[in-house]
């Protein structure tokens, strides 16, 4: 992830990650995966913004909690479940976000 990040800024409870160049995956995928990890570690943060490419992708803590339901952040304590939890979260995210929306 460090190779494609140009800047990280914090404004209140919002973490903004600027990645203007080539991204190794779809911006929505990177934003959701990053938000899950960031919100798991830093309870004071409420929004992650992945900025760059074709626009900004905003992911809120409330959205991540909905994506991780019913187990929530507690499910992340079992690191072996990460691939399944991420896949389910991305599937849920895609089902509520229209194609091409950021």
N, C-alpha and C positions, 0 to 999 in steps of 0.2 A: 504494500500500500504506500509506503514512503516514497517510492520512485515516482509516482504520478501526482503527489500532493505538492502544490506550489506554496500554499499558505494555510494556516489554521488560525482562526480568530475566535475570540469569545466576547460576546456582548450580552450581558445579563445571563439568562439561562439558555442562550442559543449558541451552539457551536457551529461555526461555518468553516467548511473545508473547500478550498479553492483548488480545482483540478482542471485547468483549462486545456490541457493537452489530451493525448490519446488515453482512453480509459480501458483497463483490461477486461471490463465486463459492462453490461448495460448499467446506466446511471441509477435506475431504480433499484436494481439488485445490489449495487454497492452501497447506496444510501440506506436501504433497509438493513443489510448485514452490519454496516458500521453503526447505525443507530442502536441496534440490539446490543452490541458490545459496549458502546459508549454509555447508554442508559443503565446497563447492568452495573457498570463500575462507578458511575458518577450520578448519584441520586439528585443532585442540584440542577442538572441539565434537563430541559424540557423539549428542546427542538434541535435537530441536526439538519443543516442545509448543506447539500453537496452542490457546489456552484461550478459551472463550466459547461463545455460542450454546447449543447443546444438550449441550455437554460438551467435553472435551479430546481433541485428536487428537495422538498421539505418533508421531513418525517418527524412527527411529534411522539412524545412519550406515550400519550393516550393511544395513538395508533399502534405503537409497538406492543403495548399491553393487550390490545384487541387481537393483534396478529399472533401473540403467544398464548392466548387463552386456550384451554382453561388452566393450564399449568403456570403461566406467567414466567417471571424471571427465575423463579425457583428451579424450573426445569433445566436451566443452563448450568446448574451445579454439576450435573452429570455430563461432562464434556463429550462423552461418547454419543450423546443424543444430538449434538450440534448439527450434523448434516440433515437429520430428519426435521428438527425444529426450524432450521433455516428454510428448507424446502417447503414446509407447510406455511411458514410466514410469507414467503414469496408468492406462493399460490394464492393465499388469501389476499395479499396486497394487489396482485394482478386482477383478481376478480372484482374488486371494488374501484379500481382506477382505470378509466378508459384508456385504450391504446393511444400512446403518444402524449398523454397528459403528464405533467411534471408537478 
